[in-house]
């Protein structure tokens, strides 16, 4: 086995996986998997720049992750940066900070590369399942963008579009620096129109409706699963490969968009960093399911982070 470390730095969170990988058997054994909300993409959609406080929050977590990687003795490290740092004018400042702390340059990957990593991470352990029909549509709903990938054993088509839980929240639900609590029907309708336009864009390249199994990734989807199961706390084992019906997603999305900050924060499985953006994330998921006529979504805790780890194994 090869001991590897993978870091996925997105718009909303930064995540670390240290694992032993055996390419011969397809086994990836977790040694340490963790996630921290840093909101690197704070204000990027409005200003086009990474905020100084967002950079410092991210660098602080990078220092913590550097110690963990050293403790485990990982042989290889790959750091992938996604939507926020791809869009920002001052991304060079971000790159320099990461190199100083971790000794590797963050790869500001394209949306298509991001989609391929997500597909590999999510489907490597699903391909032998008799109860899931190929092709898969893997949907990774991030903070700034959403990746769509259709494929069976390999990627057939992929596209990244600029809708995510943070971007949609900041664009439609924030006024005078505060999230609408709860948002008006007009703001929800405007957000839905943005999402639908992005789905139109995705369908130009990716045959979304040809997929037989929808696989949903990332925090918005896993949080909806936790809510659907009424979990007393976030439980990765129960969330991984759970299935949520379209009706349940619609019900939860409606509830989240009608709720106040305090009501969302009181949900036992809710991460504090997702309280203000979960409504938008759930609406993205619901819109996708309705667009392709999916009766359910299969939820995966394995995603781009696992794909990054496999790429260095």
N, C-alpha and C positions, 0 to 999 in steps of 0.2 A: 504493500500500500504506500501511497504518497500522502504526506501530511501537507494540506494546503490551507490557505486563508483567502477568503473572498470578502470584499467590502462593496456594498451597493449604496451609493450616496444619491438619494433622490431629492425631490422637491420638498418633501415633508419630513422624511426620516432618513437615518443612516443605519445600516445593518451590517453585522459581522457574522460570518460563518467560518469556524475552524473545524476541519473534518479530515478524516482518513478516507482516501478515495482509492478504489480498486477498479480500474477500467476494465479488467478482464471479466469481472463478475457483475459490473454495473452497480456495485454497492458503495454508498456514500454514508459513512458513519459520523454523526455529529459529535464533536467534542465541546463546542461552545457555539451557541446561536443566540444572538441578541439584537434588539432594536431600540433605538433612541430617537425620539422626536426632536428635531433641531430646526425645522422650518427654514432650511437654507433658501428656499424660494420666496421668502417673505418679501412681498412688494415687487417682485421681478416683473410680473405682468404689467404693472403700472409704470415702473421706473426704468426697466431694462438693466438694472444693476443689482448685484448681491449686496444686501445691507451689511454694514460693519458688524452689527450685533449678531446677525445670522452667521456670518463667517466665524466669529469668535465662538459661538455655541458649537459649530461644526468642528472647529479645531480642537476644542476641549474634549470632545468625544473621540476624535482621532488619537489624542494622546492616551486616553484610556484604552482604546482598542490596540494601540501599539504595545502596551504592557501585556495585554492578554495574548497577543500573537507571540510575543517573546517567551512568555511562560510556557506555552504549548510547544514551542520549537517548530513552528511551521516552516517548511522548506521553501515554499513559494507563496507569493502574495500578489493578487491582482485587485486593483482598485478601479471600479467603474463608476463614473459620474453620469447622471442622466439629465433630464429635461432642464432643470433650473440653470445648471452650469453651462449647458449647451446654448442657452439663450442670452446669458449675461454679458454685458460689455466688459466688465472687469473680471472675467473668468481667469485671467493670468494670475491675479492675486490669490485666487483660490488654489490654483495649481501649485504655486510656490509654497504656500502654507502646507499643503499635503506632502510635498516632497521633503520639506524640512522635518516633518514629524515622523513620517512613515518610510521615507527613503525610496518611494516609488512614485512615479508620475500618474495622476489619475487620468484614465482614458475617457475622454468626453466622447462617448460613442454615439453613433447615429441612431435614429429611431428604429431603423431596420435591424441593426445589430442588437439593440435592446430587445426587440421582439424575438429574435432567434434564441438569445439566452433564456428568455422567459419560457419559450416553447420547450427547449431541452430540459430545463429544470422541472417543469410541470408534468411533462408526459413520459419521461424516461421510465418511470415505474408504472405507468398506466397502459403501456402498449400491449402487455400480455393479458389484460383483463377481458374476460368473455362478456361481461355485462355492460361494457362500454363500446359503442360503435364508432369506428373511424369514418371520415376524418374528424379531427378535433378542431374546435375553434377555441384558442387560448386567448383570454382577455385579461390584460394586466392593467388595472385601474390605479394609476399613480397619483401623485399630487399635482403635477403639471401636465402630464400627457397620459394617453391610454394607448396600449399596444394591442394590435389584433394580429393573430397568426393562425392560419389554417394549414393543416398538414396531417399526414398519417404517421409513417415512420420518420419522415423528414419534412422540413418546412416547404410548403408549396407556394404560399404568398404571405406577405407581411406588410403592415403599415402602422405608423405611429401618427396619432392626431393630437392636437393641442387641447384636449379636454381632460381635466383631472379634478380631484376633490378640492384642492387648494385653489387652483386657477378659477374654477367655476364659483367657488365661495367668494373669492376676492372680487371677481368681476361682477357678480350679480347680487350677492347677499350682504356686502359690507357697505355701510353708509356712515360717514363721519368717523371712520376708524373702528366701528363696532359692527358685529354681525347682527342682522335683523333677527328679532327674537319674539315670535317666529316670523319668517318672511311672508310678504303678501303674495297673493295668487299671481299678481302681475310679474313679480320678480321670479317666481318659480316658473311661470310660462316662458319668460325670456331666457332663463337658464336651459329649459327643455329645448327651446328653439336652437340654441347654440349647440347643444348635444346632438340634436337631429342633423344639423348641418355638418357636424364632424363625422357622423355615421355615413352621410351621403359621400363624403370625401373618402372615407375608408373603403366603401363599397366600390369605388372606382378601380381599386387594385386588388382587394381581397374579397373572394366570393363568400361573404358571411353566411348567406342562407343555405349554402351547400353543406355546411357542417352538420354532423349528426349528434355530437356531444359538445356542450359548452362547458369549458373549464375556466373558473374565475380565480384570479390571483390578487394578492396584496390586501392591505389593511381594511379598505372599505368593504371588500367582499367577505373577508374572514370575520369582521365585526358584525356584519349582517347575519352571518351564520351563527355566531355566538348568541345574538339576540333571538334568532329563530328557535334556537334550542333552549332558550331561557337558562343559560348557564350561570351559575352563581359567581363564576369568575372566568377569565379568559383561559381556555384549556385547548392547547394546540392539538393534543391527541384526539379530542372529540371533534374538533373543527376540520382537521385534515381528512379529505375525501368524504366529508358530509355532503348531503344533497339538499338543496332548498328549492321548493316549488316556486313557480312564477307567482301564484296567488299570495304566498307568504312574503315574497320580496316586495310585491306591490303594497301589501298591508303594512309592512315595516317601514317602507319608504314614506308612505303617507303619514305614519305616526311620527317619524323623525322630522319631517318637514313642518309638521304642525306643533312640534314641541318647543319648549323653552330651553335655554342653556342648562338651567338647573335640572330639568326633567331628563335631558340627555345625559348629563353628568351623573345622575343617580342610577343609571343602568349599570348593573354590577360588572359586566364584562367590557365596559367602555374604557379605552385608554384616554387619559386626560387630554392628550394631544390631538385626539380625533373628535372631541365633543363638538367643535364648531364646524368641522368639514364633513362629518359623516352623512348629513342629509344630502349634500351634493354628490358624494360618492355613491350613495345608494340609488340616487336618481340616474346616474350614469349606468349602473348595472341594470336597473329596471328598463331603461330605454333600449339597451342592447337586447335584452330578452324579448321585448315586444317587437323590435325590428326583425329579429330572425325567427320569431315564433317558438322560442325555447320554452318547454314545459318545466324545466329545472336547470339549475346550475350545479356542477360538481365543484366543490371548493378545494383548493390545494394550498397547503402551507409551503409547498416547494415551488420555487419560482425563479426569478432572474438570479437570485443569490446562489442557488444550486447550479444553475447553468454556468455562472461565472466560475464556480469551484471546479466543475467538470472541464472547463476550458483550460485550466492550468494543471489538471491532474496528469 
